[in-house]
Amino acid sequence: MDAKSPGRANQRRRTRKDLLEAAGRLLKEGRTPSLEEVAEAALVSRATAYRYFPSMEALLREAALDVQTPDAATLFAEDPSTDPVARLEKVDAILDETLQANEPAFRMMLAHAMERVVRGEAGHGAPVRQNRRTPLIEAALEPAGSQLDPKAAKLLRDALAILIGTESMVVTKDVLQLSDAEALKVRRWAIRALVAAARKAP
């Protein structure tokens, strides 16, 4: 299989996620694991773990944030809503709550990822960031899937990923200097506008 094939890319994303989940499980046990212990728990080699996380500090920092971000199954477990706007607002709310509670740590994680890109460590196999938002966005849109053209649905998903998350927080706070209430109003307007545009797409 080619190194740039979708299958390999998906495998790399799964491996990174497995490492984060293994570290999270060990942290929940009250342990401060070594990279070797995390690699063993994730069923990968120590060398593989180093390709994804160049330091134990980086791995543990992100794992601590990872365990605080709910997965889609948990978030929508008892939610019968089928309205994509309401479901997306729920995703935005929980991610914003997590960001607000851990803002310095998320900023440090973003800075670390950007530093790796500048050093040329991105684009050569292992992803430098974990994509936590897209699975939540996909789950929010799932009940409305039949209402949307497949191409429009993908564009909507990707546009929402730009709107929701750490980078959006940085733009609204640092660049636009909006209050939390103002930033929320902008995101909610954009969510509604994007869903409406996707519904109108041929």
C-alpha positions in Angstrom: 0.0 0.0 0.0 1.3 3.4 -1.0 2.5 5.6 1.9 0.2 8.4 0.8 -2.9 6.2 0.2 -6.1 6.9 2.2 -5.7 3.6 3.9 -2.3 4.4 5.3 -3.5 7.9 6.3 -6.4 6.4 8.2 -4.1 3.9 9.9 -1.8 6.7 11.0 -4.8 8.6 12.5 -6.0 5.4 14.3 -2.5 4.8 15.7 -2.3 8.3 17.0 -5.7 8.0 18.6 -4.8 4.6 20.1 -1.7 6.2 21.8 -3.8 9.0 23.2 -6.5 6.6 24.5 -3.9 4.3 26.1 -2.2 7.2 27.8 -5.6 8.5 29.0 -6.5 5.1 30.5 -3.2 5.0 32.4 -3.7 8.6 33.6 -7.2 7.7 34.9 -5.6 4.9 36.9 -3.6 7.6 38.7 -0.3 6.7 37.0 2.3 8.8 35.2 3.2 6.3 32.5 6.4 6.1 30.5 6.4 6.2 26.8 7.2 2.5 26.8 4.2 1.7 28.9 1.9 3.8 26.7 3.3 2.1 23.6 2.8 -1.3 25.1 -0.8 -0.5 26.1 -1.5 0.8 22.5 0.1 -2.3 21.0 2.7 -0.4 19.1 6.5 -0.2 19.3 8.4 2.5 21.2 9.8 3.8 17.9 6.3 4.2 16.5 5.2 6.1 19.6 8.1 8.5 19.1 7.1 9.2 15.5 3.7 10.5 16.8 4.8 12.2 20.0 8.4 13.5 20.2 8.2 13.8 23.9 6.3 12.3 26.8 5.3 15.7 28.0 3.5 16.4 24.7 1.7 13.0 24.8 0.5 13.4 28.4 -0.5 17.0 27.9 -2.7 16.1 24.9 -4.0 12.9 26.5 -5.2 14.9 29.5 -7.2 17.1 27.2 -8.4 14.1 25.1 -10.1 12.4 28.0 -12.1 15.6 28.7 -13.5 15.8 25.2 -16.7 13.7 25.0 -17.1 11.2 22.2 -20.0 11.3 19.8 -21.7 8.3 21.3 -21.7 9.8 24.8 -22.8 13.3 23.6 -25.8 12.1 21.7 -26.6 9.0 23.7 -29.9 10.3 25.0 -30.6 13.0 22.4 -33.5 12.2 20.1 -33.1 15.4 18.2 -32.8 15.2 14.4 -32.4 19.0 13.8 -28.8 19.5 12.5 -28.6 23.1 13.8 -29.6 22.1 17.3 -27.2 19.1 17.3 -24.3 21.3 16.0 -25.0 23.9 18.6 -24.7 21.1 21.2 -21.3 20.1 19.7 -20.2 23.8 19.7 -21.3 24.2 23.3 -19.5 21.2 24.7 -16.3 22.0 22.8 -16.4 25.6 23.9 -17.0 24.6 27.5 -14.0 22.3 27.3 -11.9 25.0 25.7 -12.8 27.6 28.3 -11.9 25.2 31.1 -8.6 24.3 29.6 -7.6 27.3 27.5 -3.9 27.5 28.4 -3.4 23.8 27.7 -5.2 24.0 24.4 -3.1 27.0 23.4 0.1 25.2 24.3 -1.0 22.1 22.3 -1.7 24.4 19.3 1.6 26.1 19.6 3.4 22.8 19.9 1.7 21.5 16.7 2.6 24.7 14.8 6.2 24.5 16.0 6.4 20.9 14.6 5.1 22.2 11.2 7.7 25.0 11.2 10.4 22.4 11.9 9.3 20.4 9.0 7.9 17.5 11.0 4.5 17.6 9.4 3.4 16.0 6.1 5.7 13.0 6.5 3.4 10.4 7.8 2.2 10.9 11.4 -0.4 13.7 11.8 0.6 16.5 14.2 -2.9 17.1 15.5 -5.7 14.8 16.6 -9.0 15.5 14.9 -11.5 15.4 17.7 -14.1 17.8 16.2 -15.0 16.0 13.0 -16.4 12.8 14.5 -18.7 15.1 16.7 -19.7 17.1 13.7 -20.4 14.0 11.6 -22.6 12.6 14.5 -24.5 15.9 14.7 -25.2 15.8 10.9 -26.0 12.1 10.7 -29.8 12.3 11.1 -29.9 14.9 8.3 -27.7 13.0 6.0 -30.5 12.0 3.6 -31.5 15.7 3.3 -28.1 16.8 1.9 -26.3 16.2 -1.3 -23.2 14.2 -0.5 -20.8 16.8 -1.9 -22.6 19.6 0.0 -22.5 17.4 3.2 -18.7 17.1 2.9 -18.3 20.8 2.3 -20.5 21.5 5.3 -18.6 19.2 7.6 -15.3 20.7 6.6 -16.5 24.3 6.9 -17.9 23.5 10.4 -14.5 22.1 11.4 -13.0 25.5 10.6 -15.7 27.3 12.6 -15.7 25.1 15.7 -12.6 24.5 17.9 -9.3 25.9 19.2 -8.5 28.0 16.1 -11.9 29.7 16.2 -11.3 30.6 19.9 -7.9 32.2 19.0 -9.4 34.2 16.1 -12.4 35.5 18.1 -10.4 36.3 21.2 -7.1 37.4 19.9 -7.8 38.8 16.4 -11.4 40.0 16.7 -11.2 40.7 20.4 -14.8 39.5 20.9 -16.3 38.7 24.3 -17.4 35.1 24.9 -21.0 36.1 24.3 -20.2 37.9 21.1 -18.1 34.9 19.9 -21.0 32.6 20.6 -23.4 34.7 18.7 -21.1 34.7 15.6 -20.6 30.9 15.7 -24.3 30.3 16.1 -25.1 32.6 13.2 -22.5 30.9 11.0 -23.7 27.4 11.9 -27.2 28.3 10.8 -26.0 30.0 7.6 -23.8 27.0 6.7 -26.6 24.5 7.2 -29.0 26.6 5.2 -26.5 26.9 2.4 -25.9 23.1 2.4 -29.6 22.4 2.2 -29.9 24.7 -0.9 -27.0 23.1 -2.7 -27.9 21.1 -5.8 
